[in-house]
Amino acid sequence: MGEEEPLGIGALLHWNSLLIISSIFVTLVAITTFTSRLNGVHISIVIGLLILSIILLITAADFFIEGAKGLAQKAGIAEVIIGLTIVSIGTSLPEILVTTTAAASAGRTGDSAMIDLAVGNIFGSVLVQITFILGIVALVRPLNIRPDWLRRDGLIMLGAVIFCSLLLWQGGGLSRFEGFILCSTYVVYIWWLLKNRENIREDEIEAVGEIRASEFSWTTAAYLIMVIIGLFFAIFAATKLVELASEIGESMNIPPAIVGTVMSGLGTSLPELTVALMAAKRSSGVAIGTLIGSNITDPLLSIGIAAMVNPLIISTESHALIMHLIVPATIIGVAICLVMMYTGMQFTRMEGGILIGLYVFFLVLLELQRKGFIVL
């Protein structure tokens, strides 16, 4: 493929991936425009629009990352560095955009519910990835664990979640300065990875390259168009997702924190599910590394960027729900996952089933709390 002449903008405009993303965008805009003229919209239509927004967000984010990776390759940046930075951050791009969009919306409107949704989205994403998604991957294929994963990524993941949680507990939210600290911590983590990249096993690097490799080679201009179009569509989709998720929560009397934790958290984690399932067929290391890497990015970079855009102050109504149920459940979920990694150095199918059961149990607790059977 390296000897083939790169495809230009003309070929890009006829590429199926771009046509599919554009079709989803046009459909979403058309339905939204039509329903905005109606006095009332049935909840099923709103849910359908939410699903379309999630699909557009995921496909557009992937389109953006493909362009960014291509530009990096054109600039002569090593594949391992691209894998450790652009690709690792790329799977968390939906969480970054949704959380930042919600924070920006709260800054414009003063609606504290958007802050609850943003915080819920981050912790919901971490929890669903480390329990439900990892459980599905383990059911598909039992995963072998190497001790260096626990020492390197596993403990860093737990530390990142606890660090973010402590900052939230300390002041009931995150200031811009605390957001800067979280982002800086992530930059230090990436710097450490790059400095020690020679210690990363070759099979992990090769598998990342296989999963993220493009079937076509494009010109620099085409890659730049991918970045611009992908980012535009992704930001649009993230904005719609936040609006629609908030609307569904209000109409069904569901607290914004739960909307962010379940609807938004599960929806924005679909890229990790896709990549992890693909990786499990080739390498246990990449399957686990994808999920752990994302769960380091979310509590540091994703929520840190959002806090710098607008301070994240949890509302009084959702404080107990977030700090006494959602956050502890996330920490416990991560800890149980690490214990399973340590015992036998393997994720068995039974342990995968247990992880899925833990997530279902968490959803039951949320519903019991919403119905008033559990008082926090």
C-alpha positions, 0 to 999 in steps of 0.5 A: 500500500505504501507504493500506491499513489495517495488518494485526494480530496475528490476520492474522499468526497466519494468515500463510503465512510464520509457518505455515511457520516454525512447521511447521518448528519443530514438525517439528524438535522432534518428530523430535529428541524421538523420536530422543532415545529411541533408543539410536543414530541413523543419520547420515542422520537427523542430517544431515536434522535439520541441514538442517532446522535451517539452513532454520529458522535462515534463515527465522526470521532473515528473519522477525526482520529483517522485524519489526525493519525494520517497527518501525524504519519505524514509529519514523520511521527513514529507509529508507537508515539501515535498509538500512545497519544492520538489513538489512546486519546481518540477512543475517549474523544466522545467523553471529552466532547460530551463532558466539555459541551455539558460544562460549556452549556452550564457556563452559558445558561447557569444550569447546574444539571449540566454539571451533574450530567458531565460528572456522571458521564465520566464516572459512568463511562469508567464504570461501564468500561471496567465492568460491563464492557470488560465483562463482555470481552472476557465472555468472548475470549478469556484474557491473560494478564501480565504482571507489568499491566498491573504495576503500570496501567492498572494501579495508575487507573485506580490512582487516577479515579481516586485522585479525581474523586478526592478532588470532587469530595474535597470541594463538592466539585472541580475548580479550573485550577483543579482541572488544570492539575488533572490535565497536567497529571495526564500530560506527565503520564503520557510523557512517562509512557513516551519516555519508557516506550521501549519497554512496551512489548512489540505485540501490543504495538503491532496490534494497535497498528493493525486495529487502527490502520487505514485501508487507504492512503490519503494526501495531506489535504485529504487528511486535513479535511477528515480532521475538520469534518470529523471534529465539526460533526463530532462537536455537533453530535455531542451538543445534540446528545447533551440536549436530548439526554437532558430532555429525556431526563426531564420528561421521565423525571430522571436526575441528570447525574443518572442520565449522564452515568447510564445513557451518556456514559454507556453511549460514549463508551461504545468505541471502547467496546468495538476496539476492545472486541477487535483487539481481543481476537489478536492480543489480550494486551491491547484489549485490556490496554484500550479499556485501562487507557481510556479509564486513565484518560477520562478521570484526568484529561476528559473531566480536567478539560471540562473543569477548565472550560467551566468549574464543575460544581455538583448541585445540591440535589445530586451531590449525595447521589454522585458522591455516595453512590456513583463515585464509590461504585466506580472506585469499587468496580475498578478495585474488584477488576484489579483484584480479578486481574491479580488472582490467577493473572487471567480474566475467565468467562466466569469473572466476565459474567461477574463483572457484568452482574456488578454493573446490572446490580449498580443499575438496580441500586440507581433505580431503587434510589430513584424510586425512594427505596434507598435514601442517601 
